[in-house]
Amino acid sequence: MNMNEELITLEQPDLAEQERRWRLILGQVPNSTSHLPNWSVQDTKMQECLNELYQAQQPNRRGGLGHSSPRVAQWLGDIRQYFPSSVVKVIQKDALERLNLQQMLLEPELLASVEVDIHLVSTLISLNHLMPEKTKETARIVVRQLVEQLENRLKQPLQQAIRGSINRSAHTRRPKRMQDINWKRTIQANLKHWQEDFKTIIPHELHGHPRQQTALKDIVLCVDQSGSMAPSVIYSSVFAAVMASIRAVSTQMIVFDTELADLTPLLEDPVDVLFGTQLGGGTDIAKAIKYCRGKITRPEDTIFILISDLCEGGDAKQMLKQVAEMLDSGVQVIALLALSDDGAPWYDTQHAQIFADMGIPTFACTPDQFPELMATAIEKRDIHAWYATQQNLT
């Protein structure tokens, strides 16, 4: 065998694999596998699944997924069988958008077949007022799966960040009770007073935490629930529920579009919070900020977090006026253009620039960054400097 023959032999498997991949992409099953030996029965099944969705504009394809619940259930099972979880989520999201499959989520028996992700939960929340009662409980189970996933990922970092920042910002040299003494810090401060004869330390000063009758910080989350902000609403609900469980801070959560809802009483369970929202509608930020101002009783000890794309559908001048007055009262204001993993968000650049010019930290934040952001805010460190370090890390 000469060199050219060896090269042809080596290249043939690569060419066959390329043809296989292109056929999967283009939806073309080979008429015969004689010239494509690496095409398998599973490839045919995968191709059928993909064609159900991506060739669905053809009239003879659409009927299979549009109204036949058994066929939808089978299709959902098929894509989970032949594709990895990451690909399933992409296909599932495309199906909801391309084939208008929201109706399938109204059937309880189908929900168990769905791969849970944040886009699916957004769809469920947007449909929750349309669901029959028999479906709502199943939908809650699906939503709770995602909430538990997010809590496993985010709860401990947020609790540690907030409690650590509270401990650092709240300190006294006169603790009134034994349980308020910070023993490690007290011993370190008094090592120079070691008494060799008695084998003990005589403390000249005590370090501890003051006894608090009220929360050290009030946190108000004001969350835009218009359709484009759906992932931010989901993450905010989980974070708000976690913060509500920390006694050192007081947490309130208000969601809004053109109307608003105070979901603070529901914060014991983020699933209840999510089902208390109604994704969609317009946006009246000024109205929401005015309402939140009425809930603030300790401006100097309040952190107000507005989570919105700042696309004001109401009175923009009134929005800016409300924010300015909130700042003047001593409230610490933060504007998050998104709280999600979805990448760079779309937002009103003019309003974002005005907020930034007012000294308000204004940027998009990932869920993994949020705990450290809260710690920085509680300790009243420079949020702009913290955000700059985050940018340098990416």
Secondary structure, DSSP 8 states (H G I E B T S, - for coil): --HHHHHHHHHHHHHHHHHHHHHHHHT---S-SSS-TT--HHHHHHHHHHHHHHTTTSHHHHHHHHS-HHHHHHHHHHHHHHS-HHHHHHHHHHHHHHS-GGGGGGSHHHHTTS---HHHHHHHHHHTTTS-HHHHHHHHHHHHHHHHHHHHHHHHHHHHHHHHHHHHH--BS--SSGGGB-HHHHHHHTGGGEETTTTEE--SS--B----SS-SEEEEEEEE-SGGGHHHHHHHHHHHHHHHT-TTEEEEEEEESSSEEE-GGGTT-HHHHHHT----S---HHHHHHHHHHH-S-GGGEEEEEES----SS-HHHHHHHHHHHHHTT-EEEEEEEESSS-S----HHHHHHHHHTT--EEEE-TTTHHHHHHHHHTT--HHHHHHHHHHH-
